[in-house]
Amino acid sequence: SGKNYTGLCPFHEDKSPSFMVSPTTGRYKCFACGESGDVFTWTMKTQGLEFREALELLAKEAGISLQKGGATPAQRSDRVRRLEAMEFA
């Protein structure tokens, strides 16, 4: 339907197409039951996964390697300065 895809909702018994997927925003929404989300939410709900598991699964499918450990000390200090600036503002 236009630039979006419509169909039957996989989250409830649906007789008319109330499910919409927008490829431009990467989001889905069912106007009957209210389910909505993005690729992470979709993977979590359809596969029964937690966020971290969904993130790892999608990264593997996309060929992206995830690194543990977070930011370097220089990045952390930059983040702290930004947070302080936002608090001051």
Secondary structure, DSSP 8 states (H G I E B T S, - for coil): -TTSEEE--TTS--SS--EEEETTTTEEEETTT--EE-HHHHHHHHHT--HHHHHHHHHHHHT----SS---HHHHHHHHHHHHHHHH-
